[in-house]
Amino acid sequence: MGKEKTLSKSRTMAPRMVANFRRSLSFPNHPNHSNKPKKSFHVRSASLPCRSHPLISQLKDDLNELKSWAIKPENRTSNWICDGLNQLKIVHESLDDLLLLPQTRESLHGHSDLVEKLLDDFLHFVDVYGIFQTLILTFKEEHLAAQVAVRRKDESKIASYAKALRKMAKEMDKLAFNVQCIGKYIVPQQTIPIPDGDAELAEVMKDIIEVTQLVSIALFNGLGVSMAYAKPSCSWIGLGKKTKKLKENEGIVEFVEMELENLLRKNKGDEEVKIVTKKMHELEDCICGIEKCGEKVFRSLINARVSLLNVFTQ
């Protein structure tokens, strides 16, 4: 009986041992299974920047629209400027959404040099737009005071307004110059030893810096040239007709049509004062619109930079 129990026990155990042995041998018979970790890693890194991904696709479309906006302006009106600023805000908001994705953070976390350069670029943009907000607020206040001066025919205050505009024009030129210097030290794509998916993500970041520059330069140059029209006409002597025309084309239409240097003209009649006052009131609306759109871009830049910082902290 003891032997029979032993034999039956060994018979019942044998299939289990074979089954276990067979399961252990089954892995080498399917070499694809051994590649699973690599395959899953590749899918993870490439899934985010895939062209079919909604955020990446939307960002690329928005970036292309902004590039077209900058190259072919129909009219450099205040509405055109505001449209560019609103589109830029949308790009930064989409970037912020992209940076909130765990896959994006994982991808960027391995490339700290790139993230640090992006952080530096966005810090410069935030600084520039912070200064711009102060300048545009000053411009609005000076413009409101000038409207009162025109109605009262206060020549001294009108002259002070023209002087303030010339000063602000120089500040706008400085902002445009500072923006041109941003992004020059970003890591080139070909020097980043990363997968194609991550390289595409880096390229999108580079394009965002580029369009932010394009819109910002159009804004600062447009206002700078327009404010320079507060100078007397003789200040354009020596530029030549062709250069003068190019300068005019860079200005914002409503500002150029205002012909701010005409405010310096003395002995204006009542009818002329009414016309100038009306134009100045319309220009005030343009200034307020640009101020609001600029503030939205300023906030979107701050939010995007905070999300970039979170790549390191979370």
DRENDO-1510 file (C-alpha; in Angstrom, 1 decimal, always signed):
<recs>
REC; n; res; u; v; w
REC; 1; MET; +0.0; +0.0; +0.0 .
REC; 2; GLY; +2.8; +2.4; +0.8 .
REC; 3; LYS; +4.5; +1.7; -2.5 .
REC; 4; GLU; +1.2; +2.2; -4.4 .
REC; 5; LYS; +0.7; +5.6; -2.6 .
REC; 6; THR; +4.2; +6.6; -3.5 .
REC; 7; LEU; +3.7; +5.6; -7.1 .
REC; 8; SER; +0.4; +7.4; -7.4 .
REC; 9; LYS; +1.9; +10.5; -5.7 .
REC; 10; SER; +4.9; +10.5; -8.2 .
REC; 11; ARG; +2.5; +10.1; -11.1 .
REC; 12; THR; +0.4; +13.1; -10.0 .
REC; 13; MET; +3.5; +15.2; -9.5 .
REC; 14; ALA; +5.1; +14.4; -12.7 .
REC; 15; PRO; +2.8; +16.3; -15.0 .
REC; 16; ARG; +3.1; +19.3; -12.7 .
REC; 17; MET; +6.9; +19.2; -13.0 .
REC; 18; VAL; +6.7; +18.9; -16.8 .
REC; 19; ALA; +4.1; +21.6; -17.0 .
REC; 20; ASN; +6.4; +23.9; -15.0 .
REC; 21; PHE; +9.4; +22.9; -17.1 .
REC; 22; ARG; +7.5; +23.6; -20.3 .
REC; 23; ARG; +6.4; +27.0; -19.1 .
REC; 24; SER; +10.0; +27.9; -18.3 .
REC; 25; LEU; +11.1; +26.8; -21.8 .
REC; 26; SER; +8.3; +28.6; -23.6 .
REC; 27; PHE; +10.0; +32.1; -23.3 .
REC; 28; PRO; +13.1; +31.4; -25.4 .
REC; 29; ASN; +10.8; +29.9; -28.1 .
REC; 30; HIS; +9.2; +33.3; -28.7 .
REC; 31; PRO; +12.1; +35.8; -29.0 .
REC; 32; ASN; +9.6; +38.7; -29.5 .
REC; 33; HIS; +8.6; +38.5; -25.9 .
REC; 34; SER; +12.1; +39.3; -24.7 .
REC; 35; ASN; +11.9; +42.6; -26.6 .
REC; 36; LYS; +8.8; +43.7; -24.8 .
REC; 37; PRO; +10.6; +46.2; -22.4 .
REC; 38; LYS; +12.4; +47.9; -25.3 .
REC; 39; LYS; +9.3; +48.0; -27.5 .
REC; 40; SER; +7.1; +49.4; -24.7 .
REC; 41; PHE; +9.8; +52.1; -24.0 .
REC; 42; HIS; +9.9; +53.0; -27.7 .
REC; 43; VAL; +6.1; +53.3; -27.9 .
REC; 44; ARG; +6.1; +55.5; -24.8 .
REC; 45; SER; +8.7; +58.0; -26.1 .
REC; 46; ALA; +7.2; +58.2; -29.6 .
REC; 47; SER; +3.5; +58.2; -28.7 .
REC; 48; LEU; +3.5; +61.8; -27.4 .
REC; 49; PRO; +5.0; +63.6; -30.4 .
REC; 50; CYS; +3.2; +61.4; -32.9 .
REC; 51; ARG; +1.6; +63.6; -35.6 .
REC; 52; SER; -1.8; +62.0; -34.8 .
REC; 53; HIS; -1.6; +63.3; -31.2 .
REC; 54; PRO; -4.2; +66.1; -30.9 .
REC; 55; LEU; -2.0; +68.5; -28.9 .
REC; 56; ILE; +1.0; +68.2; -31.2 .
REC; 57; SER; -1.1; +68.5; -34.3 .
REC; 58; GLN; -3.0; +71.5; -33.0 .
REC; 59; LEU; +0.2; +73.2; -31.9 .
REC; 60; LYS; +1.8; +72.7; -35.4 .
REC; 61; ASP; -1.3; +74.1; -37.1 .
REC; 62; ASP; -1.3; +77.1; -34.8 .
REC; 63; LEU; +2.4; +77.7; -35.3 .
REC; 64; ASN; +2.0; +77.6; -39.1 .
REC; 65; GLU; -0.8; +80.1; -38.9 .
REC; 66; LEU; +1.3; +82.5; -36.9 .
REC; 67; LYS; +4.2; +82.2; -39.3 .
REC; 68; SER; +1.8; +83.0; -42.2 .
REC; 69; TRP; +0.4; +85.9; -40.1 .
REC; 70; ALA; +3.9; +87.4; -39.7 .
REC; 71; ILE; +5.0; +87.0; -43.3 .
REC; 72; LYS; +1.9; +88.3; -45.1 .
REC; 73; PRO; +0.1; +91.1; -43.2 .
REC; 74; GLU; -2.7; +92.6; -45.2 .
REC; 75; ASN; -2.7; +95.7; -43.1 .
REC; 76; ARG; -0.7; +96.4; -40.0 .
REC; 77; THR; -3.8; +97.6; -38.1 .
REC; 78; SER; -4.3; +97.3; -34.4 .
REC; 79; ASN; -6.7; +94.4; -35.1 .
REC; 80; TRP; -3.9; +92.6; -37.0 .
REC; 81; ILE; -1.6; +93.1; -34.0 .
REC; 82; CYS; -4.3; +91.9; -31.5 .
REC; 83; ASP; -5.1; +88.9; -33.7 .
REC; 84; GLY; -1.4; +87.9; -33.6 .
REC; 85; LEU; -1.2; +88.3; -29.8 .
REC; 86; ASN; -4.4; +86.3; -29.3 .
REC; 87; GLN; -3.0; +83.5; -31.5 .
REC; 88; LEU; +0.2; +83.6; -29.6 .
REC; 89; LYS; -1.7; +83.3; -26.3 .
REC; 90; ILE; -3.4; +80.2; -27.7 .
REC; 91; VAL; -0.1; +78.6; -28.7 .
REC; 92; HIS; +1.3; +79.2; -25.1 .
REC; 93; GLU; -1.9; +77.7; -23.6 .
REC; 94; SER; -1.5; +74.6; -25.8 .
REC; 95; LEU; +2.1; +74.4; -24.7 .
REC; 96; ASP; +1.0; +74.6; -21.1 .
REC; 97; ASP; -1.5; +71.7; -21.7 .
REC; 98; LEU; +1.3; +69.7; -23.4 .
REC; 99; LEU; +3.7; +70.3; -20.5 .
REC; 100; LEU; +1.1; +69.0; -18.0 .
REC; 101; LEU; +1.1; +65.5; -19.7 .
REC; 102; PRO; +3.2; +63.0; -17.8 .
REC; 103; GLN; +4.8; +61.7; -21.0 .
REC; 104; THR; +6.1; +65.2; -21.9 .
REC; 105; ARG; +7.6; +65.7; -18.5 .
REC; 106; GLU; +9.2; +62.3; -18.6 .
REC; 107; SER; +10.7; +63.1; -22.0 .
REC; 108; LEU; +12.0; +66.6; -21.0 .
REC; 109; HIS; +13.2; +65.4; -17.6 .
REC; 110; GLY; +16.0; +63.5; -19.4 .
REC; 111; HIS; +17.2; +66.6; -21.2 .
REC; 112; SER; +17.8; +69.2; -18.5 .
REC; 113; ASP; +20.1; +71.3; -20.7 .
REC; 114; LEU; +17.2; +71.9; -23.2 .
REC; 115; VAL; +14.7; +72.7; -20.4 .
REC; 116; GLU; +17.1; +75.1; -18.7 .
REC; 117; LYS; +17.6; +77.0; -22.0 .
REC; 118; LEU; +13.8; +77.1; -22.5 .
REC; 119; LEU; +13.4; +78.4; -19.0 .
REC; 120; ASP; +15.9; +81.1; -19.7 .
REC; 121; ASP; +14.2; +82.1; -22.9 .
REC; 122; PHE; +10.8; +82.3; -21.3 .
REC; 123; LEU; +12.2; +84.3; -18.4 .
REC; 124; HIS; +13.4; +86.9; -21.0 .
REC; 125; PHE; +10.0; +86.9; -22.7 .
REC; 126; VAL; +8.3; +87.4; -19.3 .
REC; 127; ASP; +10.7; +90.3; -18.5 .
REC; 128; VAL; +10.1; +92.0; -21.9 .
REC; 129; TYR; +6.3; +91.7; -21.7 .
REC; 130; GLY; +6.4; +93.0; -18.1 .
REC; 131; ILE; +8.2; +96.1; -19.3 .
REC; 132; PHE; +5.8; +96.4; -22.2 .
REC; 133; GLN; +2.8; +96.4; -19.9 .
REC; 134; THR; +4.3; +99.3; -18.0 .
REC; 135; LEU; +5.1; +101.2; -21.2 .
REC; 136; ILE; +1.6; +100.7; -22.7 .
REC; 137; LEU; +0.0; +101.8; -19.4 .
REC; 138; THR; +2.1; +104.9; -19.5 .
REC; 139; PHE; +1.2; +105.5; -23.1 .
REC; 140; LYS; -2.5; +105.2; -22.3 .
REC; 141; GLU; -2.2; +107.7; -19.4 .
REC; 142; GLU; -0.2; +110.2; -21.6 .
REC; 143; HIS; -2.8; +109.8; -24.4 .
REC; 144; LEU; -5.7; +110.5; -22.1 .
REC; 145; ALA; -4.0; +113.6; -20.8 .
REC; 146; ALA; -3.2; +114.7; -24.4 .
REC; 147; GLN; -6.9; +114.5; -25.3 .
REC; 148; VAL; -7.7; +117.0; -22.6 .
REC; 149; ALA; -4.8; +119.2; -23.7 .
REC; 150; VAL; -6.1; +119.2; -27.3 .
REC; 151; ARG; -9.5; +120.3; -26.2 .
REC; 152; ARG; -8.1; +123.0; -24.1 .
REC; 153; LYS; -5.5; +123.9; -26.8 .
REC; 154; ASP; -2.7; +123.6; -24.2 .
REC; 155; GLU; +0.3; +123.7; -26.5 .
REC; 156; SER; +2.8; +123.0; -23.7 .
REC; 157; LYS; +1.2; +119.8; -22.6 .
REC; 158; ILE; +0.8; +118.6; -26.2 .
REC; 159; ALA; +4.5; +119.2; -26.7 .
REC; 160; SER; +5.2; +117.1; -23.5 .
REC; 161; TYR; +3.0; +114.3; -25.0 .
REC; 162; ALA; +5.1; +114.3; -28.2 .
REC; 163; LYS; +8.3; +114.2; -26.1 .
REC; 164; ALA; +7.0; +111.3; -24.0 .
REC; 165; LEU; +6.1; +109.4; -27.2 .
REC; 166; ARG; +9.6; +109.9; -28.6 .
REC; 167; LYS; +11.0; +108.5; -25.4 .
REC; 168; MET; +8.6; +105.5; -25.5 .
REC; 169; ALA; +9.5; +104.9; -29.1 .
REC; 170; LYS; +13.2; +104.3; -28.1 .
REC; 171; GLU; +12.1; +101.9; -25.3 .
REC; 172; MET; +10.0; +99.9; -27.8 .
REC; 173; ASP; +13.0; +99.7; -30.1 .
REC; 174; LYS; +15.0; +98.3; -27.1 .
REC; 175; LEU; +12.4; +95.7; -26.5 .
REC; 176; ALA; +12.4; +94.6; -30.1 .
REC; 177; PHE; +16.2; +94.3; -30.0 .
REC; 178; ASN; +16.1; +92.3; -26.8 .
REC; 179; VAL; +13.6; +89.9; -28.3 .
REC; 180; GLN; +15.8; +89.3; -31.3 .
REC; 181; CYS; +18.6; +88.0; -29.0 .
REC; 182; ILE; +16.3; +85.4; -27.3 .
REC; 183; GLY; +16.7; +81.8; -28.4 .
REC; 184; LYS; +20.1; +82.1; -30.0 .
REC; 185; TYR; +21.6; +79.6; -27.6 .
REC; 186; ILE; +19.0; +76.9; -27.7 .
REC; 187; VAL; +20.4; +73.4; -28.3 .
REC; 188; PRO; +20.3; +72.6; -32.1 .
REC; 189; GLN; +18.2; +69.5; -32.9 .
REC; 190; GLN; +21.0; +67.6; -34.6 .
REC; 191; THR; +23.2; +67.8; -31.5 .
REC; 192; ILE; +20.6; +66.2; -29.2 .
REC; 193; PRO; +21.1; +62.4; -28.9 .
REC; 194; ILE; +17.5; +61.6; -28.4 .
REC; 195; PRO; +14.9; +59.5; -30.2 .
REC; 196; ASP; +12.9; +60.9; -33.2 .
REC; 197; GLY; +9.9; +61.5; -31.0 .
REC; 198; ASP; +11.7; +63.6; -28.5 .
REC; 199; ALA; +13.5; +65.4; -31.3 .
REC; 200; GLU; +10.2; +66.4; -32.7 .
REC; 201; LEU; +9.1; +67.7; -29.4 .
REC; 202; ALA; +12.3; +69.8; -29.2 .
REC; 203; GLU; +11.6; +71.1; -32.7 .
REC; 204; VAL; +8.1; +72.2; -31.6 .
REC; 205; MET; +9.6; +74.1; -28.6 .
REC; 206; LYS; +12.0; +75.8; -30.9 .
REC; 207; ASP; +9.2; +76.9; -33.2 .
REC; 208; ILE; +7.2; +78.3; -30.3 .
REC; 209; ILE; +10.2; +80.5; -29.4 .
REC; 210; GLU; +10.4; +81.6; -33.0 .
REC; 211; VAL; +6.8; +82.6; -33.4 .
REC; 212; THR; +6.9; +84.4; -30.0 .
REC; 213; GLN; +9.8; +86.4; -31.4 .
REC; 214; LEU; +7.9; +87.2; -34.7 .
REC; 215; VAL; +4.8; +88.5; -33.0 .
REC; 216; SER; +6.7; +90.4; -30.4 .
REC; 217; ILE; +8.9; +92.2; -32.9 .
REC; 218; ALA; +5.9; +93.1; -35.0 .
REC; 219; LEU; +4.3; +94.6; -31.9 .
REC; 220; PHE; +7.3; +96.5; -30.6 .
REC; 221; ASN; +8.5; +97.7; -34.0 .
REC; 222; GLY; +4.9; +98.7; -35.0 .
REC; 223; LEU; +4.4; +100.8; -31.9 .
REC; 224; GLY; +8.0; +102.2; -32.0 .
REC; 225; VAL; +7.6; +103.5; -35.5 .
REC; 226; SER; +4.2; +104.8; -34.8 .
REC; 227; MET; +5.3; +106.7; -31.8 .
REC; 228; ALA; +8.2; +108.2; -33.7 .
REC; 229; TYR; +5.6; +110.1; -35.8 .
REC; 230; ALA; +5.3; +112.5; -32.9 .
REC; 231; LYS; +8.5; +114.0; -34.3 .
REC; 232; PRO; +8.2; +117.0; -36.6 .
REC; 233; SER; +8.3; +116.2; -40.3 .
REC; 234; CYS; +11.8; +117.6; -40.6 .
REC; 235; SER; +13.1; +114.7; -38.5 .
REC; 236; TRP; +12.6; +112.4; -41.5 .
REC; 237; ILE; +14.9; +114.5; -43.7 .
REC; 238; GLY; +17.9; +112.4; -44.8 .
REC; 239; LEU; +16.0; +109.1; -44.8 .
REC; 240; GLY; +15.0; +109.3; -48.4 .
REC; 241; LYS; +11.5; +108.6; -49.8 .
REC; 242; LYS; +12.0; +104.9; -50.1 .
REC; 243; THR; +13.2; +104.5; -46.5 .
REC; 244; LYS; +10.5; +106.7; -45.2 .
REC; 245; LYS; +7.9; +104.6; -47.0 .
REC; 246; LEU; +9.3; +101.5; -45.5 .
REC; 247; LYS; +9.2; +103.0; -42.0 .
REC; 248; GLU; +5.6; +104.0; -42.6 .
REC; 249; ASN; +4.7; +100.5; -43.6 .
REC; 250; GLU; +6.1; +99.1; -40.4 .
REC; 251; GLY; +3.9; +101.3; -38.3 .
REC; 252; ILE; +0.3; +100.5; -37.1 .
REC; 253; VAL; -2.2; +102.1; -39.4 .
REC; 254; GLU; -4.4; +103.9; -36.9 .
REC; 255; PHE; -1.3; +105.4; -35.2 .
REC; 256; VAL; +0.3; +106.5; -38.5 .
REC; 257; GLU; -3.0; +108.0; -39.8 .
REC; 258; MET; -3.3; +109.9; -36.5 .
REC; 259; GLU; -0.3; +112.0; -37.7 .
REC; 260; LEU; +0.8; +112.8; -34.2 .
REC; 261; GLU; +3.2; +115.4; -35.3 .
REC; 262; ASN; +0.2; +117.5; -36.4 .
REC; 263; LEU; -0.6; +118.0; -32.7 .
REC; 264; LEU; +2.4; +120.3; -32.5 .
REC; 265; ARG; +0.8; +122.6; -35.0 .
REC; 266; LYS; -0.3; +125.9; -33.3 .
REC; 267; ASN; -3.5; +127.9; -33.9 .
REC; 268; LYS; -5.8; +124.9; -34.7 .
REC; 269; GLY; -9.4; +125.9; -35.4 .
REC; 270; ASP; -12.3; +124.5; -33.5 .
REC; 271; GLU; -13.3; +122.1; -36.4 .
REC; 272; GLU; -9.7; +120.8; -36.6 .
REC; 273; VAL; -9.7; +120.3; -32.8 .
REC; 274; LYS; -12.9; +118.2; -33.1 .
REC; 275; ILE; -11.5; +116.0; -35.8 .
REC; 276; VAL; -8.2; +115.4; -33.9 .
REC; 277; THR; -10.1; +114.7; -30.6 .
REC; 278; LYS; -12.3; +112.1; -32.4 .
REC; 279; LYS; -9.2; +110.4; -33.9 .
REC; 280; MET; -7.5; +110.4; -30.5 .
REC; 281; HIS; -10.6; +108.8; -28.9 .
REC; 282; GLU; -10.5; +106.0; -31.5 .
REC; 283; LEU; -6.8; +105.6; -31.0 .
REC; 284; GLU; -7.5; +105.2; -27.3 .
REC; 285; ASP; -9.7; +102.1; -28.0 .
REC; 286; CYS; -6.8; +100.7; -30.1 .
REC; 287; ILE; -4.3; +101.2; -27.2 .
REC; 288; CYS; -6.7; +99.5; -24.7 .
REC; 289; GLY; -7.1; +96.6; -27.1 .
REC; 290; ILE; -3.4; +96.1; -27.5 .
REC; 291; GLU; -2.9; +96.5; -23.7 .
REC; 292; LYS; -5.4; +93.7; -22.9 .
REC; 293; CYS; -4.0; +91.3; -25.6 .
REC; 294; GLY; -0.5; +92.0; -24.4 .
REC; 295; GLU; -1.5; +91.2; -20.8 .
REC; 296; LYS; -3.0; +87.9; -21.9 .
REC; 297; VAL; +0.3; +86.9; -23.6 .
REC; 298; PHE; +2.2; +88.0; -20.5 .
REC; 299; ARG; +0.1; +85.7; -18.3 .
REC; 300; SER; +0.4; +82.8; -20.7 .
REC; 301; LEU; +4.2; +83.1; -20.7 .
REC; 302; ILE; +4.2; +83.0; -16.9 .
REC; 303; ASN; +2.0; +79.9; -16.9 .
REC; 304; ALA; +4.1; +78.1; -19.5 .
REC; 305; ARG; +7.3; +78.9; -17.6 .
REC; 306; VAL; +5.8; +77.6; -14.3 .
REC; 307; SER; +4.9; +74.3; -16.1 .
REC; 308; LEU; +8.5; +74.1; -17.4 .
REC; 309; LEU; +9.8; +74.5; -13.9 .
REC; 310; ASN; +7.5; +71.7; -12.7 .
REC; 311; VAL; +9.4; +69.4; -15.0 .
REC; 312; PHE; +12.2; +69.5; -12.5 .
REC; 313; THR; +10.2; +69.8; -9.3 .
REC; 314; GLN; +7.5; +67.1; -9.8 .
</recs>
